[in-house]
Amino acid sequence: MQTRRVRRAIADDSQPFKELFADKAFRRCFKNGFDPLEQAERCPRGFDPDHLDIDWIQLRTFFVCKKLTMKEFTSENLAEKLALDFRQLLRLNELLQKAVDGDW
């Protein structure tokens, strides 16, 4: 149900997601955007398979990932860097919550 609500929000108006993923601070943390590993093979029922954002609509989960090198993982400022990443994750989480709540 939550996934369907997020998909519907993206199908209706993907601009908030596009703005977040275009934001320099967010992009610096999560260059690859949503993790495409959990993408449905077919278009979900009730959605236009030719929609411009079909790649996002076909996602089963809405995760972003970031790989750390061993150097980054063992650096003295790891906590600071993770705090910056988590601030950006909160922005994504708030956006997803708005989509789920229908406050789009």
N, CA, C and O atoms as a printed pandas DataFrame, in Angstrom:
     atom_number atom_name residue_name chain_id  residue_number  x_coord  y_coord  z_coord
0              1         N          MET        A               1    0.825   -1.187    0.000
1              2        CA          MET        A               1    0.000    0.000    0.000
2              3         C          MET        A               1    0.874    1.258    0.000
3              4         O          MET        A               1    0.588    2.198   -0.741
4              5         N          GLN        A               2    1.928    1.292    0.814
5              6        CA          GLN        A               2    2.796    2.462    0.863
6              7         C          GLN        A               2    3.551    2.628   -0.453
7              8         O          GLN        A               2    3.702    3.744   -0.952
8              9         N          THR        A               3    4.016    1.528   -1.005
9             10        CA          THR        A               3    4.737    1.590   -2.272
10            11         C          THR        A               3    3.831    2.146   -3.361
11            12         O          THR        A               3    4.256    2.965   -4.175
12            13         N          ARG        A               4    2.592    1.700   -3.371
13            14        CA          ARG        A               4    1.638    2.183   -4.374
14            15         C          ARG        A               4    1.400    3.691   -4.217
15            16         O          ARG        A               4    1.291    4.409   -5.211
16            17         N          ARG        A               5    1.322    4.162   -2.988
17            18        CA          ARG        A               5    1.125    5.598   -2.758
18            19         C          ARG        A               5    2.319    6.412   -3.240
19            20         O          ARG        A               5    2.152    7.481   -3.827
20            21         N          VAL        A               6    3.505    5.912   -2.995
21            22        CA          VAL        A               6    4.697    6.618   -3.462
22            23         C          VAL        A               6    4.725    6.602   -4.994
23            24         O          VAL        A               6    5.017    7.618   -5.624
24            25         N          ARG        A               7    4.424    5.456   -5.582
25            26        CA          ARG        A               7    4.374    5.376   -7.044
26            27         C          ARG        A               7    3.355    6.359   -7.613
27            28         O          ARG        A               7    3.624    7.036   -8.606
28            29         N          ARG        A               8    2.184    6.434   -6.981
29            30        CA          ARG        A               8    1.136    7.342   -7.455
30            31         C          ARG        A               8    1.611    8.794   -7.343
31            32         O          ARG        A               8    1.369    9.595   -8.246
32            33         N          ALA        A               9    2.278    9.132   -6.250
33            34        CA          ALA        A               9    2.788   10.492   -6.082
34            35         C          ALA        A               9    3.807   10.819   -7.178
35            36         O          ALA        A               9    3.800   11.919   -7.730
36            37         N          ILE        A              10    4.666    9.872   -7.483
37            38        CA          ILE        A              10    5.657   10.084   -8.542
38            39         C          ILE        A              10    4.964   10.219   -9.892
39            40         O          ILE        A              10    5.320   11.086  -10.689
40            41         N          ALA        A              11    3.993    9.378  -10.147
41            42        CA          ALA        A              11    3.278    9.441  -11.430
42            43         C          ALA        A              11    2.522   10.755  -11.582
43            44         O          ALA        A              11    2.449   11.311  -12.678
44            45         N          ASP        A              12    1.963   11.248  -10.487
45            46        CA          ASP        A              12    1.178   12.490  -10.543
46            47         C          ASP        A              12    2.058   13.724  -10.643
47            48         O          ASP        A              12    1.735   14.660  -11.375
48            49         N          ASP        A              13    3.166   13.733   -9.913
49            50        CA          ASP        A              13    4.054   14.898   -9.903
50            51         C          ASP        A              13    5.410   14.483   -9.356
51            52         O          ASP        A              13    5.602   14.433   -8.141
52            53         N          SER        A              14    6.330   14.190  -10.227
53            54        CA          SER        A              14    7.653   13.722   -9.807
54            55         C          SER        A              14    8.605   14.871   -9.488
55            56         O          SER        A              14    9.750   14.632   -9.104
56            57         N          GLN        A              15    8.157   16.091   -9.637
57            58        CA          GLN        A              15    9.037   17.250   -9.452
58            59         C          GLN        A              15    9.730   17.285   -8.078
59            60         O          GLN        A              15   10.926   17.572   -8.024
60            61         N          PRO        A              16    9.033   17.008   -6.975
61            62        CA          PRO        A              16    9.743   17.021   -5.681
62            63         C          PRO        A              16   10.913   16.030   -5.626
63            64         O          PRO        A              16   11.956   16.337   -5.048
64            65         N          PHE        A              17   10.744   14.852   -6.220
65            66        CA          PHE        A              17   11.834   13.885   -6.256
66            67         C          PHE        A              17   12.951   14.375   -7.165
67            68         O          PHE        A              17   14.127   14.262   -6.820
68            69         N          LYS        A              18   12.594   14.913   -8.314
69            70        CA          LYS        A              18   13.608   15.410   -9.244
70            71         C          LYS        A              18   14.417   16.532   -8.606
71            72         O          LYS        A              18   15.634   16.596   -8.780
72            73         N          GLU        A              19   13.755   17.410   -7.874
73            74        CA          GLU        A              19   14.463   18.506   -7.206
74            75         C          GLU        A              19   15.417   17.980   -6.143
75            76         O          GLU        A              19   16.543   18.462   -6.023
76            77         N          LEU        A              20   14.971   16.991   -5.371
77            78        CA          LEU        A              20   15.837   16.417   -4.344
78            79         C          LEU        A              20   17.052   15.763   -4.979
79            80         O          LEU        A              20   18.179   16.001   -4.546
80            81         N          PHE        A              21   16.835   14.943   -5.997
81            82        CA          PHE        A              21   17.946   14.230   -6.620
82            83         C          PHE        A              21   18.844   15.151   -7.446
83            84         O          PHE        A              21   19.973   14.776   -7.764
84            85         N          ALA        A              22   18.373   16.337   -7.797
85            86        CA          ALA        A              22   19.197   17.321   -8.501
86            87         C          ALA        A              22   19.970   18.220   -7.537
87            88         O          ALA        A              22   20.917   18.895   -7.940
88            89         N          ASP        A              23   19.572   18.230   -6.275
89            90        CA          ASP        A              23   20.213   19.060   -5.271
90            91         C          ASP        A              23   21.671   18.633   -5.078
91            92         O          ASP        A              23   21.963   17.445   -4.939
92            93         N          LYS        A              24   22.578   19.609   -5.072
93            94        CA          LYS        A              24   24.013   19.304   -4.977
94            95         C          LYS        A              24   24.376   18.524   -3.717
95            96         O          LYS        A              24   25.154   17.572   -3.780
96            97         N          ALA        A              25   23.823   18.916   -2.588
97            98        CA          ALA        A              25   24.152   18.246   -1.322
98            99         C          ALA        A              25   23.681   16.797   -1.337
99           100         O          ALA        A              25   24.397   15.908   -0.876
100          101         N          PHE        A              26   22.489   16.555   -1.861
101          102        CA          PHE        A              26   21.965   15.194   -1.922
102          103         C          PHE        A              26   22.775   14.364   -2.921
103          104         O          PHE        A              26   23.149   13.227   -2.631
104          105         N          ARG        A              27   23.037   14.928   -4.076
105          106        CA          ARG        A              27   23.787   14.224   -5.115
106          107         C          ARG        A              27   25.194   13.887   -4.666
107          108         O          ARG        A              27   25.738   12.847   -5.036
108          109         N          ARG        A              28   25.785   14.765   -3.868
109          110        CA          ARG        A              28   27.137   14.508   -3.358
110          111         C          ARG        A              28   27.142   13.251   -2.474
111          112         O          ARG        A              28   28.112   12.493   -2.466
112          113         N          CYS        A              29   26.062   13.045   -1.743
113          114        CA          CYS        A              29   25.976   11.874   -0.864
114          115         C          CYS        A              29   25.526   10.618   -1.608
115          116         O          CYS        A              29   26.030    9.525   -1.351
116          117         N          PHE        A              30   24.579   10.776   -2.525
117          118        CA          PHE        A              30   23.958    9.620   -3.182
118          119         C          PHE        A              30   23.938    9.836   -4.692
119          120         O          PHE        A              30   22.898   10.138   -5.279
120          121         N          LYS        A              31   25.091    9.679   -5.297
121          122        CA          LYS        A              31   25.273    9.962   -6.724
122          123         C          LYS        A              31   24.374    9.120   -7.627
123          124         O          LYS        A              31   23.945    9.581   -8.685
124          125         N          ASN        A              32   24.093    7.902   -7.215
125          126        CA          ASN        A              32   23.368    6.981   -8.086
126          127         C          ASN        A              32   21.855    7.031   -7.931
127          128         O          ASN        A              32   21.145    6.318   -8.639
128          129         N          GLY        A              33   21.350    7.850   -7.028
129          130        CA          GLY        A              33   19.901    7.942   -6.859
130          131         C          GLY        A              33   19.317    6.690   -6.234
131          132         O          GLY        A              33   19.965    6.025   -5.426
132          133         N          PHE        A              34   18.092    6.377   -6.614
133          134        CA          PHE        A              34   17.441    5.187   -6.081
134          135         C          PHE        A              34   18.177    3.933   -6.520
135          136         O          PHE        A              34   18.688    3.865   -7.638
136          137         N          ASP        A              35   18.230    2.951   -5.649
137          138        CA          ASP        A              35   18.866    1.680   -5.938
138          139         C          ASP        A              35   17.966    0.895   -6.894
139          140         O          ASP        A              35   16.857    0.516   -6.516
140          141         N          PRO        A              36   18.421    0.643   -8.125
141          142        CA          PRO        A              36   17.563   -0.019   -9.117
142          143         C          PRO        A              36   17.483   -1.541   -8.979
143          144         O          PRO        A              36   16.829   -2.193   -9.793
144          145         N          LEU        A              37   18.125   -2.111   -7.981
145          146        CA          LEU        A              37   18.118   -3.570   -7.851
146          147         C          LEU        A              37   16.731   -4.135   -7.598
147          148         O          LEU        A              37   16.436   -5.269   -7.976
148          149         N          GLU        A              38   15.900   -3.360   -6.971
149          150        CA          GLU        A              38   14.561   -3.828   -6.640
150          151         C          GLU        A              38   13.525   -3.217   -7.588
151          152         O          GLU        A              38   12.557   -2.599   -7.145
152          153         N          GLN        A              39   13.734   -3.390   -8.867
153          154        CA          GLN        A              39   12.825   -2.834   -9.850
154          155         C          GLN        A              39   11.989   -3.952  -10.457
155          156         O          GLN        A              39   12.510   -4.995  -10.849
156          157         N          ALA        A              40   10.692   -3.716  -10.527
157          158        CA          ALA        A              40    9.789   -4.690  -11.127
158          159         C          ALA        A              40   10.100   -4.819  -12.618
159          160         O          ALA        A              40   10.501   -3.852  -13.267
160          161         N          GLU        A              41    9.911   -6.006  -13.141
161          162        CA          GLU        A              41   10.178   -6.231  -14.558
162          163         C          GLU        A              41    9.099   -5.603  -15.436
163          164         O          GLU        A              41    9.370   -5.155  -16.550
164          165         N          ARG        A              42    7.886   -5.579  -14.922
165          166        CA          ARG        A              42    6.771   -5.020  -15.685
166          167         C          ARG        A              42    6.241   -3.780  -14.990
167          168         O          ARG        A              42    6.505   -3.534  -13.813
168          169         N          CYS        A              43    5.493   -3.017  -15.748
169          170        CA          CYS        A              43    4.861   -1.818  -15.204
170          171         C          CYS        A              43    3.782   -2.233  -14.201
171          172         O          CYS        A              43    2.982   -3.121  -14.495
172          173         N          PRO        A              44    3.748   -1.609  -13.036
173          174        CA          PRO        A              44    2.702   -1.930  -12.067
174          175         C          PRO        A              44    1.305   -1.625  -12.640
175          176         O          PRO        A              44    1.122   -0.678  -13.404
176          177         N          ARG        A              45    0.361   -2.432  -12.258
177          178        CA          ARG        A              45   -1.008   -2.275  -12.721
178          179         C          ARG        A              45   -1.534   -0.875  -12.386
179          180         O          ARG        A              45   -1.346   -0.373  -11.278
180          181         N          GLY        A              46   -2.190   -0.267  -13.359
181          182        CA          GLY        A              46   -2.789    1.040  -13.153
182          183         C          GLY        A              46   -1.883    2.216  -13.501
183          184         O          GLY        A              46   -2.280    3.372  -13.356
184          185         N          PHE        A              47   -0.667    1.924  -13.960
185          186        CA          PHE        A              47    0.268    2.976  -14.328
186          187         C          PHE        A              47    0.587    2.892  -15.812
187          188         O          PHE        A              47    0.566    1.812  -16.404
188          189         N          ASP        A              48    0.879    4.031  -16.402
189          190        CA          ASP        A              48    1.193    4.119  -17.819
190          191         C          ASP        A              48    2.615    3.621  -18.067
191          192         O          ASP        A              48    3.566    4.201  -17.542
192          193         N          PRO        A              49    2.778    2.559  -18.855
193          194        CA          PRO        A              49    4.129    2.042  -19.115
194          195         C          PRO        A              49    5.013    3.027  -19.886
195          196         O          PRO        A              49    6.231    2.855  -19.934
196          197         N          ASP        A              50    4.419    4.045  -20.482
197          198        CA          ASP        A              50    5.182    5.048  -21.224
198          199         C          ASP        A              50    5.435    6.315  -20.414
199          200         O          ASP        A              50    5.910    7.316  -20.950
200          201         N          HIS        A              51    5.117    6.268  -19.128
201          202        CA          HIS        A              51    5.335    7.436  -18.263
202          203         C          HIS        A              51    6.822    7.796  -18.264
203          204         O          HIS        A              51    7.681    6.913  -18.271
204          205         N          LEU        A              52    7.117    9.088  -18.258
205          206        CA          LEU        A              52    8.517    9.536  -18.288
206          207         C          LEU        A              52    9.339    9.017  -17.108
207          208         O          LEU        A              52   10.548    8.818  -17.230
208          209         N          ASP        A              53    8.692    8.801  -15.982
209          210        CA          ASP        A              53    9.392    8.340  -14.774
210          211         C          ASP        A              53    9.097    6.876  -14.455
211          212         O          ASP        A              53    9.060    6.480  -13.290
212          213         N          ILE        A              54    8.888    6.080  -15.498
213          214        CA          ILE        A              54    8.527    4.674  -15.285
214          215         C          ILE        A              54    9.609    3.925  -14.512
215          216         O          ILE        A              54    9.293    2.991  -13.775
216          217         N          ASP        A              55   10.874    4.309  -14.661
217          218        CA          ASP        A              55   11.939    3.627  -13.912
218          219         C          ASP        A              55   11.728    3.785  -12.406
219          220         O          ASP        A              55   11.975    2.850  -11.644
220          221         N          TRP        A              56   11.279    4.949  -11.981
221          222        CA          TRP        A              56   10.994    5.158  -10.559
222          223         C          TRP        A              56    9.690    4.480  -10.159
223          224         O          TRP        A              56    9.583    3.932   -9.062
224          225         N          ILE        A              57    8.707    4.516  -11.037
225          226        CA          ILE        A              57    7.413    3.902  -10.725
226          227         C          ILE        A              57    7.549    2.395  -10.572
227          228         O          ILE        A              57    6.810    1.789   -9.797
228          229         N          GLN        A              58    8.467    1.785  -11.285
229          230        CA          GLN        A              58    8.658    0.341  -11.216
230          231         C          GLN        A              58    9.472   -0.114  -10.004
231          232         O          GLN        A              58    9.629   -1.315   -9.783
232          233         N          LEU        A              59    9.982    0.815   -9.229
233          234        CA          LEU        A              59   10.745    0.421   -8.044
234          235         C          LEU        A              59    9.853   -0.287   -7.029
235          236         O          LEU        A              59    8.707    0.107   -6.813
236          237         N          ARG        A              60   10.381   -1.316   -6.421
237          238        CA          ARG        A              60    9.667   -2.024   -5.351
238          239         C          ARG        A              60   10.004   -1.433   -3.995
239          240         O          ARG        A              60    9.217   -1.523   -3.052
240          241         N          THR        A              61   11.180   -0.829   -3.905
241          242        CA          THR        A              61   11.626   -0.149   -2.685
242          243         C          THR        A              61   12.264    1.169   -3.091
243          244         O          THR        A              61   12.718    1.330   -4.224
244          245         N          PHE        A              62   12.293    2.090   -2.174
245          246        CA          PHE        A              62   12.824    3.413   -2.471
246          247         C          PHE        A              62   14.024    3.692   -1.566
247          248         O          PHE        A              62   13.961    4.486   -0.627
248          249         N          PHE        A              63   15.118    3.003   -1.892
249          250        CA          PHE        A              63   16.352    3.107   -1.126
250          251         C          PHE        A              63   17.424    3.814   -1.936
251          252         O          PHE        A              63   17.469    3.719   -3.162
252          253         N          VAL        A              64   18.270    4.512   -1.232
253          254        CA          VAL        A              64   19.498    5.035   -1.821
254          255         C          VAL        A              64   20.647    4.377   -1.064
255          256         O          VAL        A              64   20.534    4.078    0.125
256          257         N          CYS        A              65   21.736    4.161   -1.759
257          258        CA          CYS        A              65   22.891    3.498   -1.143
258          259         C          CYS        A              65   24.146    4.311   -1.406
259          260         O          CYS        A              65   24.239    5.076   -2.366
260          261         N          LYS        A              66   25.094    4.115   -0.527
261          262        CA          LYS        A              66   26.394    4.756   -0.695
262          263         C          LYS        A              66   27.462    3.773   -0.242
263          264         O          LYS        A              66   27.423    3.269    0.881
264          265         N          LYS        A              67   28.401    3.510   -1.115
265          266        CA          LYS        A              67   29.515    2.638   -0.766
266          267         C          LYS        A              67   30.629    3.482   -0.164
267          268         O          LYS        A              67   30.926    4.581   -0.631
268          269         N          LEU        A              68   31.228    2.946    0.869
269          270        CA          LEU        A              68   32.373    3.598    1.503
270          271         C          LEU        A              68   33.630    2.793    1.203
271          272         O          LEU        A              68   33.621    1.562    1.226
272          273         N          THR        A              69   34.695    3.505    0.925
273          274        CA          THR        A              69   35.973    2.830    0.772
274          275         C          THR        A              69   36.496    2.495    2.169
275          276         O          THR        A              69   36.002    3.020    3.167
276          277         N          MET        A              70   37.476    1.638    2.230
277          278        CA          MET        A              70   38.069    1.299    3.518
278          279         C          MET        A              70   38.695    2.546    4.139
279          280         O          MET        A              70   38.637    2.733    5.354
280          281         N          LYS        A              71   39.285    3.390    3.316
281          282        CA          LYS        A              71   39.889    4.624    3.814
282          283         C          LYS        A              71   38.819    5.513    4.456
283          284         O          LYS        A              71   39.034    6.061    5.537
284          285         N          GLU        A              72   37.665    5.656    3.790
285          286        CA          GLU        A              72   36.574    6.461    4.349
286          287         C          GLU        A              72   36.046    5.834    5.632
287          288         O          GLU        A              72   35.770    6.530    6.610
288          289         N          PHE        A              73   35.910    4.519    5.616
289          290        CA          PHE        A              73   35.354    3.800    6.760
290          291         C          PHE        A              73   36.243    3.910    7.996
291          292         O          PHE        A              73   35.750    3.928    9.123
292          293         N          THR        A              74   37.523    3.981    7.783
293          294        CA          THR        A              74   38.448    4.026    8.917
294          295         C          THR        A              74   38.956    5.439    9.218
295          296         O          THR        A              74   39.827    5.617   10.070
296          297         N          SER        A              75   38.425    6.425    8.533
297          298        CA          SER        A              75   38.891    7.793    8.753
298          299         C          SER        A              75   38.393    8.335   10.095
299          300         O          SER        A              75   37.397    7.868   10.647
300          301         N          GLU        A              76   39.112    9.325   10.593
301          302        CA          GLU        A              76   38.748    9.940   11.871
302          303         C          GLU        A              76   37.447   10.717   11.800
303          304         O          GLU        A              76   36.775   10.893   12.816
304          305         N          ASN        A              77   37.084   11.181   10.622
305          306        CA          ASN        A              77   35.868   11.980   10.496
306          307         C          ASN        A              77   34.690   11.187    9.921
307          308         O          ASN        A              77   33.785   11.764    9.318
308          309         N          LEU        A              78   34.706    9.881   10.110
309          310        CA          LEU        A              78   33.598    9.042    9.626
310          311         C          LEU        A              78   32.265    9.484   10.216
311          312         O          LEU        A              78   31.272    9.578    9.494
312          313         N          ALA        A              79   32.231    9.753   11.499
313          314        CA          ALA        A              79   30.965   10.145   12.144
314          315         C          ALA        A              79   30.409   11.429   11.540
315          316         O          ALA        A              79   29.202   11.542   11.330
316          317         N          GLU        A              80   31.264   12.377   11.264
317          318        CA          GLU        A              80   30.825   13.639   10.664
318          319         C          GLU        A              80   30.255   13.406    9.271
319          320         O          GLU        A              80   29.214   13.959    8.915
320          321         N          LYS        A              81   30.939   12.592    8.495
321          322        CA          LYS        A              81   30.466   12.295    7.134
322          323         C          LYS        A              81   29.143   11.536    7.166
323          324         O          LYS        A              81   28.247   11.817    6.369
324          325         N          LEU        A              82   29.017   10.589    8.070
325          326        CA          LEU        A              82   27.761    9.847    8.181
326          327         C          LEU        A              82   26.624   10.762    8.627
327          328         O          LEU        A              82   25.488   10.611    8.177
328          329         N          ALA        A              83   26.926   11.700    9.500
329          330        CA          ALA        A              83   25.896   12.653    9.937
330          331         C          ALA        A              83   25.396   13.476    8.755
331          332         O          ALA        A              83   24.197   13.735    8.650
332          333         N          LEU        A              84   26.290   13.887    7.872
333          334        CA          LEU        A              84   25.886   14.617    6.668
334          335         C          LEU        A              84   25.006   13.750    5.775
335          336         O          LEU        A              84   23.994   14.214    5.250
336          337         N          ASP        A              85   25.397   12.486    5.607
337          338        CA          ASP        A              85   24.601   11.562    4.796
338          339         C          ASP        A              85   23.210   11.370    5.394
339          340         O          ASP        A              85   22.209   11.370    4.676
340          341         N          PHE        A              86   23.159   11.207    6.710
341          342        CA          PHE        A              86   21.866   10.973    7.348
342          343         C          PHE        A              86   20.959   12.195    7.270
343          344         O          PHE        A              86   19.737   12.050    7.229
344          345         N          ARG        A              87   21.531   13.386    7.248
345          346        CA          ARG        A              87   20.709   14.584    7.056
346          347         C          ARG        A              87   20.032   14.541    5.690
347          348         O          ARG        A              87   18.870   14.919    5.545
348          349         N          GLN        A              88   20.774   14.079    4.704
349          350        CA          GLN        A              88   20.194   13.961    3.362
350          351         C          GLN        A              88   19.164   12.836    3.307
351          352         O          GLN        A              88   18.148   12.953    2.621
352          353         N          LEU        A              89   19.423   11.757    4.024
353          354        CA          LEU        A              89   18.441   10.671    4.091
354          355         C          LEU        A              89   17.141   11.138    4.731
355          356         O          LEU        A              89   16.058   10.713    4.327
356          357         N          LEU        A              90   17.245   12.001    5.715
357          358        CA          LEU        A              90   16.043   12.545    6.342
358          359         C          LEU        A              90   15.202   13.326    5.341
359          360         O          LEU        A              90   13.973   13.274    5.381
360          361         N          ARG        A              91   15.860   14.045    4.449
361          362        CA          ARG        A              91   15.130   14.778    3.414
362          363         C          ARG        A              91   14.346   13.812    2.527
363          364         O          ARG        A              91   13.182   14.058    2.208
364          365         N          LEU        A              92   14.989   12.712    2.133
365          366        CA          LEU        A              92   14.308   11.707    1.319
366          367         C          LEU        A              92   13.181   11.067    2.108
367          368         O          LEU        A              92   12.085   10.871    1.582
368          369         N          ASN        A              93   13.442   10.741    3.366
369          370        CA          ASN        A              93   12.426   10.118    4.200
370          371         C          ASN        A              93   11.201   11.023    4.356
371          372         O          ASN        A              93   10.067   10.547    4.300
372          373         N          GLU        A              94   11.422   12.308    4.550
373          374        CA          GLU        A              94   10.304   13.255    4.670
374          375         C          GLU        A              94    9.492   13.306    3.383
375          376         O          GLU        A              94    8.263   13.375    3.424
376          377         N          LEU        A              95   10.167   13.272    2.254
377          378        CA          LEU        A              95    9.481   13.285    0.972
378          379         C          LEU        A              95    8.652   12.017    0.778
379          380         O          LEU        A              95    7.505   12.078    0.334
380          381         N          LEU        A              96    9.235   10.879    1.110
381          382        CA          LEU        A              96    8.498    9.615    1.011
382          383         C          LEU        A              96    7.306    9.600    1.956
383          384         O          LEU        A              96    6.237    9.109    1.594
384          385         N          GLN        A              97    7.475   10.130    3.158
385          386        CA          GLN        A              97    6.381   10.164    4.117
386          387         C          GLN        A              97    5.240   11.038    3.609
387          388         O          GLN        A              97    4.073   10.684    3.774
388          389         N          LYS        A              98    5.556   12.160    3.000
389          390        CA          LYS        A              98    4.519   13.017    2.415
390          391         C          LYS        A              98    3.751   12.274    1.332
391          392         O          LYS        A              98    2.530   12.393    1.231
392          393         N          ALA        A              99    4.475   11.506    0.521
393          394        CA          ALA        A              99    3.816   10.731   -0.532
394          395         C          ALA        A              99    2.884    9.681    0.072
395          396         O          ALA        A              99    1.763    9.494   -0.401
396          397         N          VAL        A             100    3.342    9.010    1.101
397          398        CA          VAL        A             100    2.530    7.976    1.758
398          399         C          VAL        A             100    1.302    8.594    2.425
399          400         O          VAL        A             100    0.207    8.035    2.358
400          401         N          ASP        A             101    1.486    9.746    3.065
401          402        CA          ASP        A             101    0.395   10.403    3.774
402          403         C          ASP        A             101   -0.570   11.124    2.844
403          404         O          ASP        A             101   -1.643   11.553    3.268
404          405         N          GLY        A             102   -0.189   11.257    1.574
405          406        CA          GLY        A             102   -1.043   11.965    0.637
406          407         C          GLY        A             102   -0.940   13.474    0.762
407          408         O          GLY        A             102   -1.835   14.189    0.308
408          409         N          ASP        A             103    0.132   13.978    1.368
409          410        CA          ASP        A             103    0.342   15.419    1.564
410          411         C          ASP        A             103    1.150   16.018    0.440
411          412         O          ASP        A             103    1.850   17.010    0.642
412          413         N          TRP        A             104    1.070   15.451   -0.711
413          414        CA          TRP        A             104    1.892   15.833   -1.835
414          415         C          TRP        A             104    1.570   17.219   -2.252
415          416         O          TRP        A             104    2.166   17.733   -3.199
